[in-house]
Amino acid sequence: KVLIRWKHQSVLMCLNAWHGHTAEEVKQRALMKRIVLRMTGNFMLESLEQWVDNVQALQSGRAEKEHKHDVVVRIMSRMMSQSMAQGFDCWRDHTVGEKQLKFKASKALQRLING
């Protein structure tokens, strides 16, 4: 009887040790799972933030390109307007000169005819 009690106590001690070890193992696994999830979440968050930064950089680069393009278009439009205005001024000066020349020629011809 004493041997059976001693045997049961040994089995109980082994079972309690196993239970404690298993409970500790479960706690460690849960802790490791939280750590891994936190690390994974941080990595995903950092990746997302990097992606957002890259998208913003591309958009600002695109906006800068569009701004430069708009400036070039305005400059070219202004240059074309100035060129057209200069062309019109030349045409007008030429036309006025032609009219004056015709008028003078007509006056000179009338003097020759009228004598």
VMD Tcl script that builds the backbone (N, CA, C; Angstrom):
set m [mol new atoms 345]
animate dup $m
set s [atomselect $m all]
$s set {name element resname resid chain x y z} {
  {N N LYS 1 A 0.817 -1.178 0.000}
  {CA C LYS 1 A 0.000 0.000 0.000}
  {C C LYS 1 A 0.879 1.267 0.000}
  {N N VAL 2 A 1.864 1.279 0.730}
  {CA C VAL 2 A 2.781 2.406 0.787}
  {C C VAL 2 A 3.439 2.589 -0.572}
  {N N LEU 3 A 3.797 1.477 -1.189}
  {CA C LEU 3 A 4.421 1.545 -2.512}
  {C C LEU 3 A 3.453 2.123 -3.544}
  {N N ILE 4 A 2.212 1.756 -3.450}
  {CA C ILE 4 A 1.222 2.262 -4.399}
  {C C ILE 4 A 1.043 3.766 -4.180}
  {N N ARG 5 A 0.968 4.189 -2.894}
  {CA C ARG 5 A 0.825 5.604 -2.603}
  {C C ARG 5 A 2.047 6.371 -3.115}
  {N N TRP 6 A 3.220 5.808 -2.883}
  {CA C TRP 6 A 4.475 6.449 -3.317}
  {C C TRP 6 A 4.508 6.543 -4.837}
  {N N LYS 7 A 4.046 5.487 -5.510}
  {CA C LYS 7 A 3.983 5.454 -6.970}
  {C C LYS 7 A 3.013 6.508 -7.483}
  {N N HIS 8 A 1.829 6.631 -6.831}
  {CA C HIS 8 A 0.842 7.617 -7.238}
  {C C HIS 8 A 1.365 9.041 -7.021}
  {N N GLN 9 A 2.077 9.230 -5.906}
  {CA C GLN 9 A 2.646 10.551 -5.654}
  {C C GLN 9 A 3.669 10.903 -6.741}
  {N N SER 10 A 4.476 9.928 -7.149}
  {CA C SER 10 A 5.469 10.166 -8.203}
  {C C SER 10 A 4.778 10.492 -9.520}
  {N N VAL 11 A 3.723 9.741 -9.817}
  {CA C VAL 11 A 2.980 9.998 -11.056}
  {C C VAL 11 A 2.344 11.380 -10.984}
  {N N LEU 12 A 1.787 11.741 -9.810}
  {CA C LEU 12 A 1.163 13.038 -9.638}
  {C C LEU 12 A 2.195 14.163 -9.785}
  {N N MET 13 A 3.384 13.972 -9.229}
  {CA C MET 13 A 4.430 14.982 -9.364}
  {C C MET 13 A 4.833 15.137 -10.837}
  {N N CYS 14 A 4.953 14.039 -11.519}
  {CA C CYS 14 A 5.296 14.097 -12.955}
  {C C CYS 14 A 4.189 14.786 -13.740}
  {N N LEU 15 A 2.949 14.458 -13.415}
  {CA C LEU 15 A 1.817 15.058 -14.112}
  {C C LEU 15 A 1.760 16.562 -13.834}
  {N N ASN 16 A 1.965 16.982 -12.587}
  {CA C ASN 16 A 1.978 18.406 -12.245}
  {C C ASN 16 A 3.120 19.129 -12.968}
  {N N ALA 17 A 4.289 18.500 -13.030}
  {CA C ALA 17 A 5.427 19.110 -13.728}
  {C C ALA 17 A 5.104 19.245 -15.214}
  {N N TRP 18 A 4.514 18.204 -15.774}
  {CA C TRP 18 A 4.142 18.255 -17.196}
  {C C TRP 18 A 3.123 19.363 -17.431}
  {N N HIS 19 A 2.138 19.468 -16.548}
  {CA C HIS 19 A 1.103 20.493 -16.683}
  {C C HIS 19 A 1.724 21.892 -16.603}
  {N N GLY 20 A 2.614 22.113 -15.643}
  {CA C GLY 20 A 3.279 23.407 -15.512}
  {C C GLY 20 A 4.110 23.739 -16.740}
  {N N HIS 21 A 4.821 22.736 -17.225}
  {CA C HIS 21 A 5.636 22.935 -18.423}
  {C C HIS 21 A 4.744 23.258 -19.635}
  {N N THR 22 A 3.648 22.533 -19.755}
  {CA C THR 22 A 2.731 22.752 -20.880}
  {C C THR 22 A 2.099 24.144 -20.780}
  {N N ALA 23 A 1.690 24.554 -19.586}
  {CA C ALA 23 A 1.093 25.879 -19.405}
  {C C ALA 23 A 2.122 26.958 -19.765}
  {N N GLU 24 A 3.368 26.778 -19.326}
  {CA C GLU 24 A 4.426 27.736 -19.672}
  {C C GLU 24 A 4.660 27.768 -21.175}
  {N N GLU 25 A 4.628 26.622 -21.814}
  {CA C GLU 25 A 4.815 26.516 -23.273}
  {C C GLU 25 A 3.688 27.265 -23.999}
  {N N VAL 26 A 2.457 27.117 -23.538}
  {CA C VAL 26 A 1.311 27.807 -24.147}
  {C C VAL 26 A 1.471 29.324 -23.990}
  {N N LYS 27 A 1.900 29.789 -22.803}
  {CA C LYS 27 A 2.116 31.218 -22.592}
  {C C LYS 27 A 3.199 31.745 -23.526}
  {N N GLN 28 A 4.291 30.996 -23.646}
  {CA C GLN 28 A 5.386 31.435 -24.514}
  {C C GLN 28 A 4.951 31.490 -25.981}
  {N N ARG 29 A 4.183 30.512 -26.398}
  {CA C ARG 29 A 3.689 30.521 -27.787}
  {C C ARG 29 A 2.773 31.721 -28.036}
  {N N ALA 30 A 1.893 32.008 -27.092}
  {CA C ALA 30 A 0.995 33.157 -27.243}
  {C C ALA 30 A 1.807 34.455 -27.290}
  {N N LEU 31 A 2.810 34.558 -26.411}
  {CA C LEU 31 A 3.659 35.744 -26.399}
  {C C LEU 31 A 4.412 35.876 -27.722}
  {N N MET 32 A 4.969 34.785 -28.212}
  {CA C MET 32 A 5.689 34.808 -29.490}
  {C C MET 32 A 4.746 35.168 -30.637}
  {N N LYS 33 A 3.519 34.657 -30.575}
  {CA C LYS 33 A 2.549 34.979 -31.618}
  {C C LYS 33 A 2.257 36.480 -31.624}
  {N N ARG 34 A 2.066 37.088 -30.421}
  {CA C ARG 34 A 1.829 38.530 -30.342}
  {C C ARG 34 A 3.032 39.314 -30.865}
  {N N ILE 35 A 4.226 38.844 -30.514}
  {CA C ILE 35 A 5.438 39.532 -30.977}
  {C C ILE 35 A 5.541 39.467 -32.495}
  {N N VAL 36 A 5.313 38.288 -33.047}
  {CA C VAL 36 A 5.393 38.126 -34.505}
  {C C VAL 36 A 4.319 38.961 -35.193}
  {N N LEU 37 A 3.105 38.970 -34.643}
  {CA C LEU 37 A 2.037 39.790 -35.227}
  {C C LEU 37 A 2.386 41.264 -35.170}
  {N N ARG 38 A 2.964 41.702 -34.037}
  {CA C ARG 38 A 3.359 43.105 -33.912}
  {C C ARG 38 A 4.456 43.435 -34.924}
  {N N MET 39 A 5.436 42.547 -35.061}
  {CA C MET 39 A 6.519 42.774 -36.023}
  {C C MET 39 A 5.968 42.799 -37.447}
  {N N THR 40 A 5.085 41.866 -37.742}
  {CA C THR 40 A 4.484 41.814 -39.074}
  {C C THR 40 A 3.655 43.066 -39.329}
  {N N GLY 41 A 2.883 43.483 -38.329}
  {CA C GLY 41 A 2.076 44.694 -38.462}
  {C C GLY 41 A 2.955 45.916 -38.670}
  {N N ASN 42 A 4.051 46.004 -37.906}
  {CA C ASN 42 A 4.969 47.126 -38.074}
  {C C ASN 42 A 5.586 47.113 -39.462}
  {N N PHE 43 A 5.970 45.931 -39.918}
  {CA C PHE 43 A 6.554 45.824 -41.258}
  {C C PHE 43 A 5.546 46.254 -42.315}
  {N N MET 44 A 4.296 45.794 -42.157}
  {CA C MET 44 A 3.266 46.165 -43.128}
  {C C MET 44 A 2.996 47.658 -43.065}
  {N N LEU 45 A 2.977 48.226 -41.849}
  {CA C LEU 45 A 2.751 49.647 -41.700}
  {C C LEU 45 A 3.885 50.439 -42.342}
  {N N GLU 46 A 5.128 50.009 -42.098}
  {CA C GLU 46 A 6.270 50.688 -42.710}
  {C C GLU 46 A 6.214 50.582 -44.227}
  {N N SER 47 A 5.832 49.409 -44.721}
  {CA C SER 47 A 5.717 49.232 -46.174}
  {C C SER 47 A 4.647 50.154 -46.748}
  {N N LEU 48 A 3.513 50.229 -46.073}
  {CA C LEU 48 A 2.429 51.094 -46.531}
  {C C LEU 48 A 2.861 52.559 -46.496}
  {N N GLU 49 A 3.531 52.971 -45.418}
  {CA C GLU 49 A 4.003 54.352 -45.337}
  {C C GLU 49 A 5.004 54.660 -46.441}
  {N N GLN 50 A 5.895 53.707 -46.732}
  {CA C GLN 50 A 6.869 53.906 -47.810}
  {C C GLN 50 A 6.152 54.035 -49.150}
  {N N TRP 51 A 5.120 53.209 -49.346}
  {CA C TRP 51 A 4.360 53.262 -50.597}
  {C C TRP 51 A 3.670 54.626 -50.729}
  {N N VAL 52 A 3.071 55.099 -49.630}
  {CA C VAL 52 A 2.401 56.404 -49.654}
  {C C VAL 52 A 3.413 57.503 -49.976}
  {N N ASP 53 A 4.594 57.430 -49.350}
  {CA C ASP 53 A 5.633 58.425 -49.629}
  {C C ASP 53 A 6.032 58.398 -51.096}
  {N N ASN 54 A 6.181 57.201 -51.650}
  {CA C ASN 54 A 6.552 57.083 -53.067}
  {C C ASN 54 A 5.472 57.649 -53.977}
  {N N VAL 55 A 4.219 57.354 -53.666}
  {CA C VAL 55 A 3.112 57.875 -54.478}
  {C C VAL 55 A 3.080 59.402 -54.406}
  {N N GLN 56 A 3.271 59.944 -53.200}
  {CA C GLN 56 A 3.273 61.400 -53.054}
  {C C GLN 56 A 4.435 62.025 -53.817}
  {N N ALA 57 A 5.589 61.371 -53.788}
  {CA C ALA 57 A 6.749 61.894 -54.528}
  {C C ALA 57 A 6.465 61.883 -56.029}
  {N N LEU 58 A 5.855 60.798 -56.503}
  {CA C LEU 58 A 5.519 60.732 -57.926}
  {C C LEU 58 A 4.498 61.806 -58.296}
  {N N GLN 59 A 3.504 61.989 -57.440}
  {CA C GLN 59 A 2.489 62.993 -57.729}
  {C C GLN 59 A 3.084 64.393 -57.719}
  {N N SER 60 A 3.961 64.676 -56.782}
  {CA C SER 60 A 4.563 66.009 -56.759}
  {C C SER 60 A 5.471 66.192 -57.972}
  {N N GLY 61 A 6.165 65.124 -58.374}
  {CA C GLY 61 A 6.978 65.199 -59.594}
  {C C GLY 61 A 6.113 65.432 -60.814}
  {N N ARG 62 A 4.989 64.752 -60.871}
  {CA C ARG 62 A 4.063 64.926 -61.988}
  {C C ARG 62 A 3.487 66.335 -61.977}
  {N N ALA 63 A 3.133 66.826 -60.793}
  {CA C ALA 63 A 2.595 68.188 -60.687}
  {C C ALA 63 A 3.652 69.203 -61.122}
  {N N GLU 64 A 4.889 68.946 -60.727}
  {CA C GLU 64 A 5.971 69.857 -61.126}
  {C C GLU 64 A 6.155 69.832 -62.644}
  {N N LYS 65 A 6.090 68.641 -63.243}
  {CA C LYS 65 A 6.199 68.540 -64.706}
  {C C LYS 65 A 5.060 69.281 -65.382}
  {N N GLU 66 A 3.839 69.094 -64.860}
  {CA C GLU 66 A 2.684 69.767 -65.444}
  {C C GLU 66 A 2.826 71.285 -65.320}
  {N N HIS 67 A 3.329 71.749 -64.186}
  {CA C HIS 67 A 3.531 73.183 -63.995}
  {C C HIS 67 A 4.547 73.710 -65.006}
  {N N LYS 68 A 5.645 72.977 -65.179}
  {CA C LYS 68 A 6.659 73.394 -66.150}
  {C C LYS 68 A 6.070 73.410 -67.557}
  {N N HIS 69 A 5.269 72.402 -67.870}
  {CA C HIS 69 A 4.637 72.334 -69.184}
  {C C HIS 69 A 3.717 73.537 -69.389}
  {N N ASP 70 A 2.925 73.866 -68.361}
  {CA C ASP 70 A 2.027 75.022 -68.460}
  {C C ASP 70 A 2.812 76.311 -68.663}
  {N N VAL 71 A 3.936 76.446 -67.964}
  {CA C VAL 71 A 4.763 77.645 -68.118}
  {C C VAL 71 A 5.289 77.731 -69.544}
  {N N VAL 72 A 5.777 76.594 -70.069}
  {CA C VAL 72 A 6.297 76.583 -71.440}
  {C C VAL 72 A 5.192 76.932 -72.432}
  {N N VAL 73 A 4.004 76.399 -72.230}
  {CA C VAL 73 A 2.877 76.692 -73.129}
  {C C VAL 73 A 2.540 78.183 -73.086}
  {N N ARG 74 A 2.529 78.769 -71.884}
  {CA C ARG 74 A 2.242 80.204 -71.783}
  {C C ARG 74 A 3.320 81.042 -72.472}
  {N N ILE 75 A 4.572 80.655 -72.284}
  {CA C ILE 75 A 5.667 81.399 -72.921}
  {C C ILE 75 A 5.555 81.303 -74.438}
  {N N MET 76 A 5.308 80.090 -74.936}
  {CA C MET 76 A 5.185 79.911 -76.387}
  {C C MET 76 A 3.984 80.689 -76.928}
  {N N SER 77 A 2.887 80.699 -76.194}
  {CA C SER 77 A 1.707 81.446 -76.625}
  {C C SER 77 A 2.017 82.939 -76.678}
  {N N ARG 78 A 2.713 83.435 -75.656}
  {CA C ARG 78 A 3.090 84.847 -75.631}
  {C C ARG 78 A 4.011 85.177 -76.802}
  {N N MET 79 A 4.981 84.302 -77.082}
  {CA C MET 79 A 5.899 84.537 -78.201}
  {C C MET 79 A 5.154 84.544 -79.530}
  {N N MET 80 A 4.193 83.626 -79.684}
  {CA C MET 80 A 3.425 83.596 -80.935}
  {C C MET 80 A 2.568 84.855 -81.068}
  {N N SER 81 A 1.992 85.307 -79.955}
  {CA C SER 81 A 1.184 86.526 -80.004}
  {C C SER 81 A 2.056 87.713 -80.391}
  {N N GLN 82 A 3.246 87.801 -79.812}
  {CA C GLN 82 A 4.149 88.896 -80.150}
  {C C GLN 82 A 4.554 88.829 -81.620}
  {N N SER 83 A 4.820 87.628 -82.090}
  {CA C SER 83 A 5.203 87.453 -83.491}
  {C C SER 83 A 4.064 87.862 -84.423}
  {N N MET 84 A 2.849 87.452 -84.065}
  {CA C MET 84 A 1.692 87.828 -84.884}
  {C C MET 84 A 1.497 89.342 -84.857}
  {N N ALA 85 A 1.681 89.960 -83.687}
  {CA C ALA 85 A 1.523 91.413 -83.586}
  {C C ALA 85 A 2.583 92.118 -84.436}
  {N N GLN 86 A 3.807 91.620 -84.404}
  {CA C GLN 86 A 4.858 92.220 -85.225}
  {C C GLN 86 A 4.550 92.046 -86.704}
  {N N GLY 87 A 4.061 90.903 -87.080}
  {CA C GLY 87 A 3.675 90.670 -88.472}
  {C C GLY 87 A 2.561 91.600 -88.905}
  {N N PHE 88 A 1.579 91.784 -88.042}
  {CA C PHE 88 A 0.481 92.688 -88.356}
  {C C PHE 88 A 0.981 94.127 -88.488}
  {N N ASP 89 A 1.875 94.525 -87.564}
  {CA C ASP 89 A 2.432 95.880 -87.639}
  {C C ASP 89 A 3.190 96.085 -88.947}
  {N N CYS 90 A 3.988 95.099 -89.353}
  {CA C CYS 90 A 4.726 95.194 -90.620}
  {C C CYS 90 A 3.757 95.298 -91.797}
  {N N TRP 91 A 2.721 94.482 -91.787}
  {CA C TRP 91 A 1.735 94.504 -92.871}
  {C C TRP 91 A 1.047 95.872 -92.927}
  {N N ARG 92 A 0.656 96.388 -91.767}
  {CA C ARG 92 A -0.008 97.683 -91.702}
  {C C ARG 92 A 0.918 98.799 -92.208}
  {N N ASP 93 A 2.178 98.770 -91.758}
  {CA C ASP 93 A 3.131 99.791 -92.212}
  {C C ASP 93 A 3.320 99.704 -93.724}
  {N N HIS 94 A 3.404 98.485 -94.230}
  {CA C HIS 94 A 3.567 98.291 -95.672}
  {C C HIS 94 A 2.342 98.814 -96.429}
  {N N THR 95 A 1.168 98.497 -95.918}
  {CA C THR 95 A -0.076 98.927 -96.570}
  {C C THR 95 A -0.194 100.452 -96.549}
  {N N VAL 96 A 0.100 101.058 -95.419}
  {CA C VAL 96 A 0.052 102.524 -95.326}
  {C C VAL 96 A 1.067 103.132 -96.285}
  {N N GLY 97 A 2.251 102.551 -96.324}
  {CA C GLY 97 A 3.287 103.045 -97.244}
  {C C GLY 97 A 2.853 102.930 -98.688}
  {N N GLU 98 A 2.224 101.812 -99.022}
  {CA C GLU 98 A 1.732 101.621 -100.400}
  {C C GLU 98 A 0.674 102.661 -100.737}
  {N N LYS 99 A -0.245 102.931 -99.820}
  {CA C LYS 99 A -1.288 103.921 -100.069}
  {C C LYS 99 A -0.668 105.303 -100.268}
  {N N GLN 100 A 0.302 105.640 -99.400}
  {CA C GLN 100 A 0.963 106.938 -99.548}
  {C C GLN 100 A 1.702 107.032 -100.873}
  {N N LEU 101 A 2.369 105.933 -101.241}
  {CA C LEU 101 A 3.097 105.911 -102.509}
  {C C LEU 101 A 2.138 106.073 -103.687}
  {N N LYS 102 A 1.002 105.364 -103.639}
  {CA C LYS 102 A 0.008 105.499 -104.715}
  {C C LYS 102 A -0.528 106.925 -104.767}
  {N N PHE 103 A -0.800 107.506 -103.593}
  {CA C PHE 103 A -1.318 108.870 -103.560}
  {C C PHE 103 A -0.301 109.854 -104.153}
  {N N LYS 104 A 0.958 109.717 -103.778}
  {CA C LYS 104 A 1.996 110.593 -104.297}
  {C C LYS 104 A 2.178 110.400 -105.802}
  {N N ALA 105 A 2.143 109.127 -106.222}
  {CA C ALA 105 A 2.280 108.849 -107.657}
  {C C ALA 105 A 1.106 109.440 -108.416}
  {N N SER 106 A -0.094 109.332 -107.862}
  {CA C SER 106 A -1.274 109.877 -108.520}
  {C C SER 106 A -1.186 111.397 -108.587}
  {N N LYS 107 A -0.710 112.051 -107.525}
  {CA C LYS 107 A -0.546 113.503 -107.508}
  {C C LYS 107 A 0.472 113.931 -108.567}
  {N N ALA 108 A 1.588 113.186 -108.617}
  {CA C ALA 108 A 2.643 113.517 -109.582}
  {C C ALA 108 A 2.111 113.335 -111.019}
  {N N LEU 109 A 1.351 112.299 -111.237}
  {CA C LEU 109 A 0.785 112.045 -112.561}
  {C C LEU 109 A -0.207 113.138 -112.932}
  {N N GLN 110 A -1.030 113.597 -111.999}
  {CA C GLN 110 A -1.981 114.671 -112.253}
  {C C GLN 110 A -1.246 115.991 -112.590}
  {N N ARG 111 A -0.126 116.247 -111.902}
  {CA C ARG 111 A 0.654 117.446 -112.210}
  {C C ARG 111 A 1.236 117.366 -113.610}
  {N N LEU 112 A 1.675 116.162 -113.974}
  {CA C LEU 112 A 2.231 116.000 -115.308}
  {C C LEU 112 A 1.135 116.199 -116.363}
  {N N ILE 113 A -0.030 115.635 -116.078}
  {CA C ILE 113 A -1.122 115.722 -117.041}
  {C C ILE 113 A -1.639 117.168 -117.111}
  {N N ASN 114 A -1.838 117.792 -115.976}
  {CA C ASN 114 A -2.412 119.124 -115.896}
  {C C ASN 114 A -1.338 120.186 -116.196}
  {N N GLY 115 A -0.158 119.816 -116.112}
  {CA C GLY 115 A 0.908 120.610 -116.526}
  {C C GLY 115 A 1.401 121.740 -115.872}
}
mol reanalyze $m
mol bondsrecalc $m
mol representation Tube
mol addrep $m
